[in-house]
């Protein structure tokens, strides 16, 4: 661009420089280079405002209108900033930014001033003089001499800039962005309107401030009057022999102190505060603070315990009644009850249930509470950012109160409730502190016996509490906090588990909520499978419950519409009529053998799934291309598989030129879905070998396993879910790593009986199964 000029750029957080105005600006350390470059050349800089003063001065955070200014003088300050006097020359618009050698340059185009005729100039000046005089008289911020100097400016633009600069020196409510808009204005009329609006806004704030000051003065006089009247009223009550409310409160608190079984240190603290309160004026603010503190102190359940129900049979019955599966959490609770029978002084465990949404973590904690006969407390940790919400505020602050832990214990009325900290992985942190760090003491079995809330200032024993936390993932939980908890992972439900949950819990629950029974609305088994496979895709059962509720509502509508109808039966083929077209689909596999296609197995948060891997050859130079939105680990697996195929080429008589003269394209369908992990290694190897050897691969055999460069097959996770996915798709043979044989104990017997398993330790054993022909 021939009209562009380039200058070093100085970003400003809250200072605007106007043309014709000389003022000091502060230059931070990051802009030293720009200052030095300008000072060593023509002393010209381009100064503009940051859109967000808290962010860095990158080009996407800079206003595109600023002022070209000249350096007059500068000096370094003790805080590593530079105080610089600059004189604004003219407004310029940014065409582009460049960064070289640690300095940002602005390529700018000079903006020309609008010319006015004599009549327009006179009208504009009258408007400005009238508004400025009103502002100066009301605010008192512009001295008469300065006012005269401002109004003597010959150029109307200079007059506008001078007024805006004086306003920006001490704004009451106008933000720096409003002063930037004066520079952004494209026309003189627009600029005039903005400056007049700025002055009028300041005038309104000044008048409002004066009004508030008068109101405060009146309120203070009123408070003094009320104080004297209250003192007289107290004297009258005293003469009449009436006890005031303050004395009644004192008597009530003293009585509670006598009745409570407080620890010695707590009783000493309470009595000290009580003595202090007796000598305080009842109307003082400090008296209210102490009164509230004592009320909290005596209302906590010191030494109050609920007796645990240690009946193992009862506990097992309740856990089985409310939840299907979840064997590991149930087993852990029964173990605790068994040990609790033997040891009365057992510390409360700290357990963390980790699993996807909707698998029953929170409701399981409630069932555990019922089975043990303990009070149940639930506190959601999602979005908690303030450390004081856990440990409380110091009682000297206005409106202070204990943290969530002490508040909940007071509500429970017991020293040994079951305490659920829900969504502990959603804790946040900011300038107010880190709540996760505050939980370290509460969730440490060696420390929580001496937990101190900031508000209470005395120790409270949390060691008898049964803490349960829930999380969707452990990655976002700080390691120090995670180390204090016993993690029990709850995986997503399989198709069979969802079927049984729907049959045993969800359908009866929804029928009851809709005032119906199975005689009036019958949901067939095929309907449940239809909902699980084609209308929901989740780890838990929340959406499944919603779909069941939707079916029952529509059935209820049929029953109320046709009063002669006695029963509605919903079968699998009727679901589309009730809920519309299928939302999801079960991935199909090729019926026959294909060249360059292999069937893999994948784990997802919603259960297992099939993974078709396709490989195609084309003339080229031996390059490998992978597509299908694969993650870094999966891309590396593809490269490893390609190398393994090269090393085994002689076994299938693959000529060397096929690796040199052909490009290989590996694709995993459903490219919109991100995929990652190493478990598709053997599947990729089989698909690549099939394409290279021009041999068909049996797509009715599913496989999973990580591959190494030496051809070894390593174990993978999610075996149960993967095997169930193969069974759901009707596959009869599955190839697994040898080390995963032990994981088949989690697979239902009927599934294991229906599938033939092959266990391999290396890729040669896999090829020995004749999957390639």
C-alpha positions in Angstrom: 0.0 0.0 0.0 1.6 3.3 -1.2 -0.2 5.5 1.4 0.8 3.4 4.4 3.4 4.5 6.9 5.0 2.1 9.4 5.7 3.0 13.1 6.7 1.0 16.2 3.5 0.3 18.2 3.0 1.1 21.9 -0.2 -0.5 23.4 -1.9 1.3 26.3 -4.2 -0.3 28.8 -6.1 2.8 30.0 -4.6 5.9 28.4 -5.8 7.7 25.3 -3.5 10.2 23.4 -5.3 12.7 21.2 -3.9 14.8 18.3 -2.5 18.2 19.5 -2.3 17.0 23.1 1.0 16.5 25.0 0.8 14.2 28.0 2.7 11.5 29.9 2.1 7.8 29.3 3.5 4.8 31.0 5.3 2.2 28.8 5.7 -1.3 30.1 8.8 -3.5 29.8 7.3 -5.5 26.9 7.4 -2.2 24.8 11.0 -1.2 25.5 12.1 -2.3 22.1 9.5 -0.2 20.3 10.5 2.9 22.4 14.2 2.4 21.7 13.6 2.0 17.9 11.5 5.1 17.7 13.9 7.2 19.8 16.8 6.2 17.6 15.0 7.1 14.3 12.4 9.8 13.9 11.0 9.6 17.4 7.6 8.7 16.0 5.3 6.1 17.6 1.9 4.7 16.9 -0.1 4.6 20.2 -3.4 2.6 20.4 -5.6 1.1 23.1 -5.9 -2.6 24.2 -9.4 -3.9 23.9 -8.9 -6.1 27.0 -6.4 -4.5 29.5 -5.9 -7.8 31.3 -4.8 -9.7 28.1 -1.5 -9.4 26.2 -0.9 -6.7 23.7 -1.3 -9.0 20.7 -2.7 -7.7 17.4 -6.1 -9.3 17.9 -6.4 -7.4 21.2 -5.6 -4.0 19.8 -7.9 -1.2 18.6 -7.4 -0.4 14.9 -7.6 3.3 15.4 -4.9 5.3 17.2 -2.6 8.3 17.1 0.8 8.9 15.6 2.8 10.7 18.3 6.3 12.1 18.8 8.5 11.4 21.8 9.5 14.5 23.7 11.3 13.0 26.7 11.2 9.9 28.9 12.6 8.5 32.1 12.7 5.0 33.7 10.8 4.4 37.0 11.7 2.0 39.8 9.0 -0.5 38.8 10.7 -1.2 35.4 8.3 1.0 33.5 9.1 4.1 31.5 7.3 7.5 32.0 7.3 9.1 28.5 6.1 12.5 27.4 4.5 12.3 23.9 2.8 14.8 21.7 -0.1 13.5 19.6 0.2 14.4 15.9 -2.7 12.9 13.9 -5.2 10.0 13.9 -4.3 7.0 11.8 -6.1 3.7 11.0 -4.3 0.4 11.1 -3.9 -1.5 7.8 -1.9 -4.4 9.2 0.4 -5.4 12.0 3.9 -6.9 11.7 6.2 -8.3 14.3 10.0 -8.3 13.9 12.8 -8.7 16.4 10.5 -8.6 19.4 8.8 -5.4 18.3 5.2 -4.9 16.8 5.0 -2.5 13.9 1.7 -0.9 12.7 1.2 -0.1 9.0 -1.1 2.9 9.3 -3.0 5.2 7.0 -3.3 8.9 8.0 -6.9 10.1 8.4 -7.6 13.7 7.1 -9.6 16.2 9.2 -13.0 17.4 8.0 -13.1 21.1 6.8 -16.0 23.3 8.1 -17.3 26.6 6.8 -17.5 29.6 9.1 -21.2 29.1 9.9 -20.9 25.4 10.9 -17.8 26.2 13.0 -19.7 28.9 15.0 -22.7 26.6 15.7 -20.5 23.7 16.8 -18.5 26.0 19.1 -21.7 27.3 20.7 -22.9 23.8 21.5 -19.5 22.9 23.1 -19.1 26.2 25.0 -22.6 25.8 26.6 -22.1 22.2 27.6 -18.5 22.7 28.9 -19.5 25.8 31.0 -22.3 23.8 32.6 -19.9 20.9 33.3 -17.2 23.2 34.7 -19.7 25.0 37.0 -21.2 21.8 38.3 -18.2 19.6 38.8 -15.6 22.3 39.8 -12.9 20.1 38.1 -12.0 22.8 35.4 -10.5 26.0 36.7 -11.6 29.3 35.1 -8.1 29.9 33.6 -8.0 26.4 32.1 -11.6 26.8 30.8 -10.6 30.0 29.0 -7.6 28.3 27.4 -9.6 25.4 26.2 -12.2 27.6 24.6 -9.6 29.6 22.8 -8.5 26.7 20.6 -8.7 27.8 17.0 -9.3 24.4 15.4 -12.7 22.8 16.2 -11.0 19.3 16.2 -8.4 20.4 18.7 -11.1 21.8 20.9 -12.9 18.5 20.9 -9.7 16.6 21.7 -8.8 19.0 24.5 -12.2 18.6 26.1 -12.1 14.8 25.8 -8.6 14.7 27.3 -9.6 16.7 30.3 -12.7 14.5 30.8 -10.5 11.3 30.7 -8.3 12.7 33.4 -10.9 12.1 36.1 -14.0 10.2 34.8 -16.7 9.1 37.3 -18.4 6.4 35.2 -17.2 6.7 31.6 -15.0 3.8 30.5 -11.8 4.2 28.5 -13.6 2.6 25.6 -15.9 5.6 25.4 -12.9 7.9 25.0 -11.5 5.6 22.3 -14.8 6.0 20.4 -13.9 9.7 20.0 -10.9 8.6 17.9 -12.9 6.0 16.1 -15.5 8.6 14.9 -15.4 9.0 11.2 -17.1 12.4 10.9 -16.8 15.7 12.9 -20.5 15.6 13.7 -20.2 12.1 15.2 -17.2 13.2 17.2 -19.0 16.3 18.5 -22.0 14.2 19.6 -19.8 11.8 21.4 -17.9 14.5 23.4 -21.2 16.3 24.3 -22.6 12.9 25.5 -19.5 12.3 27.6 -19.9 15.6 29.4 -23.7 15.1 29.9 -23.1 11.6 31.3 -20.5 13.0 33.8 -23.0 15.8 34.8 -25.7 13.2 35.5 -23.3 11.2 37.7 -22.2 14.3 39.6 -25.8 15.3 40.3 -26.6 11.7 41.4 -23.6 11.7 43.7 -24.7 14.9 45.4 -28.2 13.5 45.8 -26.8 10.3 47.5 -24.6 12.4 49.7 -27.6 14.3 50.9 -29.5 11.1 51.5 -26.6 9.6 53.5 -26.4 12.8 55.7 -30.1 12.5 56.4 -29.8 8.8 57.2 -27.0 9.5 59.7 -29.1 12.1 61.4 -31.9 9.7 61.5 -29.7 6.9 63.0 -28.4 9.3 65.7 -32.0 10.1 66.6 -33.0 6.4 66.7 -29.9 5.7 68.9 -31.0 8.3 71.5 -34.5 7.1 71.4 -33.4 3.5 71.9 -31.3 4.5 74.9 -34.3 6.2 76.5 -36.5 3.2 75.7 -34.0 0.9 77.4 -33.9 3.1 80.5 -37.8 3.0 80.6 -37.7 -0.8 80.3 -35.2 -1.0 83.1 -37.3 1.2 85.4 -40.4 -1.0 84.6 -38.4 -4.2 85.5 -38.8 -5.8 82.0 -36.1 -8.2 80.6 -35.1 -7.1 77.2 -34.5 -9.5 74.2 -30.8 -9.4 74.6 -30.9 -10.8 78.1 -33.3 -13.5 76.9 -30.8 -14.5 74.2 -28.0 -14.6 76.7 -30.0 -16.9 79.0 -31.0 -19.2 76.1 -27.3 -19.6 74.9 -26.1 -20.2 78.5 -28.7 -22.9 79.0 -27.6 -24.6 75.7 -23.9 -24.4 76.8 -24.8 -26.3 80.0 -26.7 -29.0 78.2 -24.2 -29.6 75.4 -21.4 -32.1 75.8 -18.7 -29.8 74.5 -15.0 -30.7 74.4 -13.0 -28.8 76.9 -11.3 -26.5 74.4 -14.6 -25.7 72.8 -16.3 -25.0 76.2 -13.5 -22.7 77.2 -13.8 -20.8 73.9 -17.6 -20.5 74.3 -17.4 -19.3 77.9 -14.8 -16.7 76.9 -17.0 -15.4 74.1 -20.0 -15.4 76.5 -18.2 -13.2 79.0 -17.2 -10.8 76.2 -20.8 -10.6 75.0 -22.2 -9.8 78.5 -20.2 -6.6 78.7 -21.0 -5.4 75.1 -23.7 -2.9 74.3 -26.6 -4.9 72.9 -27.0 -2.6 69.8 -23.3 -2.8 68.8 -22.3 -4.6 65.6 -19.7 -6.7 67.5 -22.5 -8.0 69.8 -24.4 -9.4 66.9 -21.2 -11.1 65.5 -20.5 -12.8 68.9 -24.2 -13.8 69.3 -24.2 -15.5 65.9 -20.9 -17.2 66.6 -22.2 -18.7 69.9 -25.4 -19.8 68.2 -23.4 -21.8 65.7 -21.1 -23.2 68.4 -23.9 -24.6 70.5 -26.0 -25.8 67.6 -23.3 -28.3 66.2 -23.9 -32.0 67.1 -20.9 -32.3 69.5 -20.7 -36.0 70.4 -24.0 -36.8 68.8 -23.7 -40.1 66.8 -26.2 -42.3 65.0 -25.9 -46.0 65.6 -24.7 -47.9 62.5 -27.0 -50.7 61.2 -24.4 -53.5 60.9 -26.9 -56.1 59.6 -25.1 -57.4 56.5 -28.2 -59.1 55.0 -30.3 -55.9 55.3 -27.5 -53.8 53.7 -27.1 -56.2 50.8 -30.9 -56.3 50.3 -31.1 -52.5 50.1 -28.2 -52.2 47.7 -29.6 -54.9 45.4 -33.0 -53.3 45.6 -31.9 -50.0 44.4 -29.1 -50.8 41.9 -28.4 -53.5 39.3 -24.8 -54.6 38.9 -22.2 -52.3 40.5 -20.6 -55.2 42.2 -17.4 -53.6 43.3 -18.9 -50.6 45.1 -21.4 -52.9 46.9 -18.6 -55.3 47.8 -16.6 -52.5 49.3 -19.5 -51.3 51.5 -20.2 -54.7 52.8 -16.5 -55.1 53.6 -16.6 -51.9 55.6 -19.6 -53.1 57.6 -17.9 -56.4 58.3 -14.8 -54.7 59.7 -17.0 -52.2 61.5 -18.6 -55.1 63.4 -15.2 -56.1 64.6 -13.8 -52.7 65.4 -15.9 -49.9 66.9 -13.2 -47.3 66.4 -12.8 -47.7 62.7 -12.2 -44.4 60.9 -14.7 -43.5 58.2 -13.5 -44.4 54.7 -13.0 -41.9 51.9 -14.2 -43.4 48.6 -14.4 -41.8 45.2 -16.8 -43.2 42.6 -15.5 -42.4 39.1 -17.6 -43.1 36.1 -19.6 -41.4 33.3 -22.8 -39.5 33.9 -26.0 -41.4 34.6 -24.5 -44.7 36.0 -25.9 -44.2 39.5 -23.0 -42.8 41.5 -25.1 -40.3 43.5 -28.1 -42.6 44.0 -25.7 -45.4 45.1 -24.4 -43.1 47.9 -27.9 -42.5 49.0 -28.6 -46.2 49.2 -25.4 -46.8 51.1 -26.6 -44.2 53.7 -29.9 -46.0 54.0 -28.3 -49.4 54.4 -26.1 -48.2 57.2 -28.8 -46.2 59.0 -26.7 -42.9 58.7 -27.9 -39.4 58.0 -27.3 -38.4 54.3 -25.7 -35.1 53.3 -25.1 -34.1 49.7 -23.0 -31.1 48.7 -22.4 -30.3 45.1 -18.8 -29.2 44.3 -19.5 -28.3 40.7 -18.5 -24.7 40.1 -17.2 -24.0 43.6 -14.3 -21.6 43.2 -14.0 -19.9 46.6 -11.9 -21.7 49.3 -14.0 -20.1 52.0 -17.0 -22.1 50.8 -15.2 -25.2 52.2 -13.5 -23.7 55.2 -15.7 -20.7 56.0 -15.0 -17.0 56.4 -13.3 -15.3 59.3 -16.1 -14.2 61.6 -14.8 -10.6 61.5 -16.2 -10.2 58.0 -19.7 -8.9 57.5 -22.1 -11.7 56.6 -19.5 -14.4 57.4 -20.5 -17.9 58.1 -19.0 -21.4 58.3 -18.1 -23.4 55.2 -20.3 -26.0 53.5 -18.9 -28.9 55.6 -19.8 -27.4 59.0 -23.2 -26.1 57.7 -24.1 -29.6 56.4 -23.1 -31.3 59.7 -25.3 -28.9 61.6 -28.1 -29.7 59.3 -27.6 -33.4 59.7 -27.5 -33.2 63.5 -25.0 -36.0 63.7 -21.2 -36.3 64.0 -21.1 -39.4 61.7 -23.3 -38.8 58.7 -22.6 -40.1 55.2 -21.2 -37.1 53.4 -21.4 -37.0 49.6 -19.2 -34.5 47.8 -20.7 -34.6 44.4 -18.9 -33.7 41.1 -15.5 -33.2 42.9 -13.8 -33.1 39.5 -15.7 -29.8 38.6 -14.0 -27.8 41.3 -12.5 -24.5 40.1 -10.0 -22.0 41.5 -9.4 -18.3 41.1 -8.0 -15.3 43.1 -10.1 -16.3 46.1 -8.2 -19.5 46.6 -8.3 -23.2 45.6 -11.2 -25.2 47.1 -9.4 -28.5 46.2 -6.5 -27.5 48.5 -9.0 -26.7 51.3 -10.4 -30.3 51.0 -7.0 -31.9 51.6 -7.4 -31.6 55.3 -11.1 -32.7 55.4 -10.4 -35.8 53.3 -7.2 -36.9 55.0 -7.9 -39.7 57.5 -4.8 -38.7 59.5 -5.8 -35.0 59.7 -9.6 -34.6 59.6 -9.9 -35.5 63.3 -8.6 -32.0 64.0 -10.5 -30.0 61.2 -10.7 -26.3 61.9 -13.2 -24.1 60.1 -12.1 -20.5 59.7 -15.3 -19.2 61.2 -15.6 -21.7 64.1 -11.8 -21.4 65.1 -12.1 -24.7 67.1 -11.4 -28.3 66.1 -14.2 -30.5 64.9 -13.8 -34.2 64.5 -14.6 -35.4 60.9 -12.9 -38.8 61.3 -16.2 -40.5 62.0 -17.8 -39.3 58.8 -18.2 -41.7 55.8 -17.0 -39.5 52.9 -18.0 -40.4 49.4 -17.0 -38.3 46.4 -18.1 -38.6 42.8 -16.4 -37.7 39.6 -16.7 -38.3 35.8 -12.9 -38.4 35.4 -9.8 -38.4 37.6 -7.7 -36.3 35.2 -9.0 -33.0 36.6 -8.6 -33.9 40.3 -5.4 -32.6 41.8 -3.0 -35.5 42.5 -2.6 -34.7 46.2 -6.4 -34.8 46.7 -6.7 -38.0 44.6 -4.1 -39.7 46.7 -6.3 -39.3 49.8 -9.2 -41.2 48.2 -9.9 -44.8 47.4 -11.0 -44.8 43.8 -13.7 -47.2 42.6 -14.3 -47.1 38.9 -17.9 -47.6 37.7 -18.0 -48.3 34.0 -20.8 -47.7 31.6 -23.7 -50.2 31.5 -23.7 -52.9 28.8 -26.7 -53.5 26.6 -27.8 -56.5 28.8 -27.4 -54.5 32.0 -29.5 -51.6 30.6 -32.2 -54.1 29.6 -32.3 -55.5 33.1 -32.2 -52.0 34.7 -35.1 -50.9 32.5 -37.1 -54.0 33.3 -36.5 -54.1 37.0 -36.3 -50.4 37.9 -37.1 -47.8 35.2 -40.4 -49.2 33.7 -42.0 -49.9 37.1 -40.9 -46.4 38.4 -42.3 -44.6 35.4 -45.5 -46.5 35.4 -46.0 -45.6 39.1 -45.2 -41.9 38.4 -47.8 -41.9 35.6 -50.4 -43.6 37.8 -50.5 -46.7 35.5 -49.6 -50.4 35.9 -48.4 -53.2 33.7 -52.0 -54.4 33.1 -52.8 -51.1 31.3 -49.5 -50.4 29.6 -47.3 -53.4 28.6 -43.8 -52.8 27.2 -42.4 -55.7 25.3 -38.7 -56.9 25.7 -38.1 -56.1 22.1 -39.1 -52.5 22.8 -36.5 -52.1 25.5 -33.8 -53.4 23.2 -35.0 -51.1 20.4 -34.7 -48.1 22.8 -31.2 -49.1 24.0 -29.8 -49.8 20.5 -31.4 -47.1 18.3 -32.8 -44.3 20.5 -30.0 -43.9 23.2 -26.3 -43.8 23.1 -25.0 -43.2 26.6 -23.0 -44.8 29.4 -25.8 -44.5 32.0 -29.6 -44.8 31.7 -30.9 -41.2 32.0 -31.9 -40.9 28.4 -33.3 -44.4 28.4 -35.5 -43.4 31.3 -36.7 -40.3 29.4 -37.6 -42.4 26.3 -39.5 -44.9 28.5 -41.4 -42.0 30.1 -42.2 -40.7 26.6 -43.6 -44.0 25.5 -45.7 -44.3 28.6 -47.1 -40.7 28.2 -48.1 -41.5 24.6 -49.7 -44.7 25.8 -51.6 -42.8 28.5 -52.9 -40.4 25.9 -54.2 -43.3 23.9 -56.0 -44.7 26.9 -57.6 -41.4 27.8 -58.6 -40.7 24.2 -60.3 -44.1 23.8 -62.1 -45.0 27.0 -63.0 -48.4 25.6 -59.4 -49.3 25.3 -58.3 -51.4 28.3 -54.7 -52.1 27.5 -51.8 -50.7 25.4 -49.1 -53.1 24.3 -45.9 -51.5 22.9 -43.7 -53.8 20.8 -40.4 -53.2 19.2 -41.9 -52.6 15.7 -44.2 -49.9 17.2 -41.5 -47.7 18.7 -41.0 -45.7 15.5 -44.7 -44.9 15.5 -44.4 -43.5 19.1 -40.9 -41.8 19.0 -40.2 -41.2 15.3 -37.3 -42.4 13.2 -34.4 -44.2 14.8 -31.7 -41.8 16.1 -28.7 -44.1 16.2 -27.7 -47.2 14.2 -25.7 -50.3 15.1 -22.6 -50.6 12.9 -22.8 -53.4 10.4 -19.9 -55.6 9.2 -19.3 -56.9 5.7 -20.9 -60.3 5.3 -18.1 -61.7 3.2 -14.4 -61.4 3.0 -13.0 -58.2 1.5 -9.6 -57.1 0.3 -8.1 -54.3 2.5 -10.9 -54.4 5.1 -10.6 -55.7 8.7 -13.1 -55.6 11.6 -11.8 -54.1 14.9 -13.3 -53.5 18.3 -13.4 -50.1 20.1 -14.2 -48.9 23.5 -16.4 -45.8 24.0 -17.9 -44.2 27.1 -21.2 -45.6 25.9 -20.0 -49.2 25.6 -18.2 -51.2 22.9 -18.4 -50.6 19.2 -17.2 -52.1 15.9 -14.4 -50.4 14.0 -14.1 -51.1 10.2 -10.7 -50.3 9.0 -10.3 -49.8 5.2 -7.1 -49.7 3.2 -6.8 -48.8 -0.5 -3.7 -48.8 -2.8 -3.0 -46.3 -5.6 0.0 -45.7 -7.8 2.5 -43.4 -6.1 5.8 -43.4 -4.2 5.2 -45.6 -1.1 3.5 -42.9 1.1 1.1 -43.8 4.0 -1.9 -41.5 4.4 -4.4 -41.9 7.3 -7.8 -40.3 7.6 -10.9 -40.6 9.7 -10.0 -38.0 12.4 -7.5 -40.2 14.2 -5.6 -39.1 17.3 -1.8 -39.0 17.6 -1.6 -42.4 19.3 -3.8 -44.1 16.6 -1.7 -42.5 13.8 1.4 -43.8 15.3 -0.2 -47.3 15.5 -0.9 -47.1 11.8 2.8 -46.3 11.1 3.9 -49.2 13.3 1.4 -51.6 11.6 2.8 -50.5 8.2 6.3 -51.3 9.3 5.2 -54.7 10.7 3.6 -55.5 7.3 6.9 -54.7 5.5 8.8 -57.0 7.9 6.3 -59.9 7.2 5.9 -59.3 3.4 7.8 -62.5 2.4 5.2 -64.6 4.3 2.5 -63.5 1.8 4.9 -63.2 -1.2 4.4 -59.4 -1.4 6.9 -58.0 -3.9 9.1 -55.1 -2.8 7.9 -52.8 -5.6 4.4 -52.7 -4.1 5.8 -50.7 -1.1 7.8 -48.4 -3.5 5.4 -47.8 -6.4 2.1 -47.6 -4.5 0.7 -45.2 -2.0 -1.4 -46.6 0.9 -4.5 -44.9 2.2 -5.8 -46.1 5.6 -9.3 -44.8 6.5 -11.5 -45.4 9.5 -15.2 -44.5 8.6 -17.4 -42.0 10.4 -14.7 -39.3 10.0 -16.7 -36.8 12.2 -16.1 -38.9 15.3 -12.7 -38.5 16.9 -10.8 -41.7 17.5 -7.6 -42.5 19.4 -5.8 -45.3 21.3 -3.4 -48.1 20.4 -5.9 -51.0 20.5 -6.6 -51.0 16.7 -2.9 -52.0 16.0 -3.6 -55.6 15.0 -6.7 -54.6 12.9 -4.6 -52.1 11.0 -1.9 -54.6 10.4 -4.4 -57.2 9.0 -6.1 -54.6 6.8 -2.8 -53.3 5.4 -1.4 -56.9 4.8 -4.7 -57.8 3.1 -4.4 -54.8 0.7 -0.7 -55.4 0.0 -1.0 -59.1 -0.6 -4.2 -58.7 -2.5 -5.7 -61.3 -0.1 -9.2 -61.2 1.3 -9.6 -60.7 5.0 -12.4 -62.4 6.9 -14.6 -59.5 8.1 -16.7 -61.8 10.3 -13.7 -62.2 12.7 -13.3 -59.2 15.1 -10.0 -58.4 16.7 -8.3 -56.0 19.1 -4.8 -55.5 20.4 -1.8 -53.2 20.4 1.0 -54.0 18.0 4.7 -53.5 18.5 7.5 -53.1 15.8 8.6 -56.7 16.7 5.0 -57.9 16.0 4.1 -58.6 19.6 0.4 -58.2 20.5 0.0 -56.3 23.8 -3.1 -56.2 26.1 -5.8 -53.5 25.8 -8.6 -52.3 28.0 -12.4 -52.4 27.7 -12.5 -56.1 26.8 -15.9 -56.7 28.3 -17.5 -53.9 26.3 -15.7 -54.9 23.1 -16.8 -58.5 23.3 -20.4 -57.5 24.0 -20.2 -55.2 20.9 -19.1 -58.2 18.8 -21.8 -60.4 20.2 -24.4 -57.7 19.5 -23.3 -57.5 15.9 -23.7 -61.3 15.5 -20.0 -62.1 15.2 -19.0 -65.6 16.3 -15.2 -65.3 16.5 -13.0 -62.7 18.4 -9.2 -62.4 18.5 -7.8 -61.0 21.8 -4.3 -60.6 23.2 -3.2 -63.6 25.3 -2.8 -61.3 28.4 -6.5 -60.3 28.2 -7.7 -63.8 28.7 -8.2 -63.1 32.4 -10.5 -60.2 31.6 -13.2 -62.6 30.2 -14.3 -63.3 33.8 -16.3 -60.0 33.6 -18.1 -61.2 30.4 -21.5 -62.9 30.9 -21.5 -66.7 30.5 -24.1 -66.7 27.7 -22.0 -64.4 25.6 -18.8 -66.4 26.2 -20.6 -69.6 25.2 -21.8 -68.0 21.9 -18.3 -66.7 20.8 -15.2 -68.6 19.9 -12.1 -66.8 21.3 -8.6 -66.9 19.9 -5.7 -65.6 22.1 -2.5 -64.5 20.4 0.9 -63.2 21.6 2.2 -62.0 18.3 1.0 -61.1 14.8 2.3 -64.4 13.3 -0.1 -66.4 15.5 -2.9 -64.1 14.3 -2.0 -64.8 10.6 -1.9 -68.5 11.5 -5.6 -68.4 12.1 -6.0 -68.0 8.3 -7.9 -64.7 8.4 -6.2 -63.8 5.1 -6.8 -66.0 2.0 
